Amino acid sequence: MTLLTSCRPTTNEPVSDDAEVLVESIVDSTLVGIDKDENGCLASAGYTYSKVNKECVKAFTGIQLNPINKPTNEDETLSVYVLFDETGDKAEVFMPSQQSMILTREGEGKPWIYKNYQLIPYKGYIFKDGDKILYAGDGEVGQKVTGSDKDGDE
């Protein structure tokens, strides 16, 4: 014998499509990991995919370069962040738009270049578009954070 009880009154009215969409939206927004990108990076935890390191990283832990017109910038969303590959021959620059570009250098002491863009090691780093300096910073590196914030990752 089975006995079912409920604290909620039931009706025979069908649930509207709007209500179903709302419930699905609430469920989707509360599921852990639901906002992973195509590379499995957890955006809500600040991770993005690094093309040069081939893993999920927190770009803001790279070298921060501030807009040249705001050298003491405290709004990190206006800054660019630079991560290097293991050899140091490639630099990935994460732009405020969340897009990144990869610059390469021909040898130690030379700038990293992509099209008109240059990353120049000078009193830290300078990021230029042609002759125009866009960003600069002292070269301080944050702690590199990788992974995806899911259980078992280190």
C-alpha positions as CSV (number, residue, x, y, z in Angstrom):
1,M,0.0,0.0,0.0
2,T,1.4,3.4,-1.0
3,L,0.3,6.7,0.6
4,L,1.2,10.1,-1.0
5,T,0.8,13.4,0.7
6,S,1.4,17.0,-0.3
7,C,1.4,20.3,1.5
8,R,0.5,22.1,-1.7
9,P,-2.9,22.2,-3.1
10,T,-3.1,20.8,-6.6
11,T,-5.2,22.0,-9.5
12,N,-6.0,20.5,-12.8
13,E,-4.9,23.6,-14.7
14,P,-2.0,23.1,-17.0
15,V,1.2,25.0,-16.3
16,S,1.7,27.9,-18.7
17,D,4.7,28.0,-21.1
18,D,5.9,31.2,-19.4
19,A,5.9,29.4,-16.0
20,E,7.8,26.5,-17.4
21,V,10.4,28.8,-18.9
22,L,10.7,30.7,-15.6
23,V,11.3,27.4,-13.7
24,E,13.9,26.2,-16.2
25,S,15.6,29.6,-16.0
26,I,15.8,29.4,-12.2
27,V,17.1,25.8,-12.3
28,D,19.6,26.6,-15.0
29,S,21.0,29.6,-13.1
30,T,21.5,27.6,-9.9
31,L,23.3,24.6,-11.4
32,V,27.0,24.6,-10.7
33,G,29.0,24.8,-13.9
34,I,26.1,25.8,-16.1
35,D,28.1,28.7,-17.5
36,K,31.1,26.8,-18.8
37,D,32.3,28.0,-22.2
38,E,33.1,25.8,-25.2
39,N,36.5,24.9,-23.6
40,G,35.0,24.0,-20.2
41,C,36.1,27.2,-18.4
42,L,33.8,28.4,-15.6
43,A,33.1,32.0,-16.5
44,S,31.3,32.8,-13.3
45,A,34.5,31.9,-11.3
46,G,36.5,34.3,-13.5
47,Y,38.1,31.7,-15.8
48,T,38.7,32.1,-19.5
49,Y,40.6,29.9,-22.0
50,S,44.2,30.8,-22.6
51,K,45.2,29.9,-26.2
52,V,49.0,30.0,-25.4
53,N,48.8,28.0,-22.2
54,K,46.0,25.7,-23.5
55,E,44.1,25.7,-20.2
56,C,41.5,27.7,-18.2
57,V,43.1,30.6,-16.4
58,K,42.1,33.7,-14.5
59,A,43.5,36.3,-16.9
60,F,43.5,39.0,-14.3
61,T,46.2,37.2,-12.4
62,G,48.6,38.0,-15.3
63,I,50.6,41.2,-15.8
64,Q,48.2,44.1,-15.5
65,L,48.7,47.0,-17.9
66,N,46.6,50.1,-17.3
67,P,45.3,52.6,-19.9
68,I,47.9,55.2,-20.6
69,N,45.5,58.0,-19.8
70,K,44.7,56.4,-16.4
71,P,48.0,55.1,-15.0
72,T,46.7,54.7,-11.5
73,N,43.5,53.0,-12.7
74,E,41.6,51.1,-10.0
75,D,39.0,49.7,-12.4
76,E,40.5,46.4,-13.5
77,T,37.8,46.0,-16.2
78,L,39.6,48.8,-18.2
79,S,43.0,47.1,-18.0
80,V,44.6,44.5,-20.2
81,Y,46.3,41.4,-18.8
82,V,49.3,39.6,-20.3
83,L,50.1,35.9,-19.9
84,F,53.1,34.3,-21.4
85,D,53.7,30.7,-22.7
86,E,56.3,28.6,-21.0
87,T,59.1,29.7,-23.4
88,G,58.2,33.4,-23.1
89,D,58.1,33.6,-26.9
90,K,54.4,34.1,-27.0
91,A,52.3,36.6,-25.1
92,E,48.6,36.5,-24.9
93,V,47.0,39.9,-24.3
94,F,43.5,39.8,-22.8
95,M,41.6,42.9,-23.8
96,P,38.8,44.6,-21.7
97,S,36.3,43.1,-24.2
98,Q,37.4,39.6,-23.1
99,Q,38.9,39.0,-26.5
100,S,42.6,38.0,-26.5
101,M,45.3,38.2,-29.1
102,I,48.6,36.3,-29.3
103,L,51.8,38.2,-30.0
104,T,55.1,36.5,-30.8
105,R,58.7,37.6,-30.6
106,E,61.7,36.7,-32.7
107,G,64.2,36.6,-29.8
108,E,64.9,37.6,-26.3
109,G,64.9,41.4,-25.7
110,K,62.7,42.0,-28.8
111,P,59.1,43.1,-28.6
112,W,56.1,40.7,-29.1
113,I,54.2,41.6,-32.2
114,Y,50.9,40.9,-33.8
115,K,49.9,43.0,-36.9
116,N,50.3,46.7,-35.7
117,Y,50.3,45.7,-32.0
118,Q,53.5,45.5,-30.0
119,L,54.2,44.5,-26.4
120,I,57.5,46.1,-25.4
121,P,59.5,45.3,-22.3
122,Y,60.4,48.8,-21.0
123,K,60.2,49.7,-17.3
124,G,57.7,46.9,-17.1
125,Y,55.7,46.6,-20.3
126,I,54.2,49.0,-22.9
127,F,51.4,47.9,-25.2
128,K,51.1,49.8,-28.4
129,D,49.0,50.0,-31.6
130,G,51.4,51.4,-34.2
131,D,53.0,54.4,-32.7
132,K,50.3,55.0,-30.1
133,I,50.9,53.7,-26.6
134,L,47.6,52.3,-25.3
135,Y,48.6,50.6,-22.0
136,A,51.6,50.4,-19.6
137,G,52.5,48.8,-16.4
138,D,55.3,48.0,-14.0
139,G,55.4,44.3,-14.9
140,E,54.2,43.0,-11.6
141,V,52.8,39.4,-12.0
142,G,49.9,38.1,-10.0
143,Q,49.7,34.5,-8.9
144,K,48.8,32.3,-11.9
145,V,45.5,30.5,-11.3
146,T,44.5,27.7,-13.5
147,G,41.8,25.0,-13.5
148,S,38.0,25.3,-13.4
149,D,37.0,25.5,-9.7
150,K,35.3,22.1,-9.9
151,D,36.0,19.5,-7.2
152,G,39.2,17.6,-7.6
153,D,41.0,20.3,-9.6
154,E,44.2,21.8,-8.2
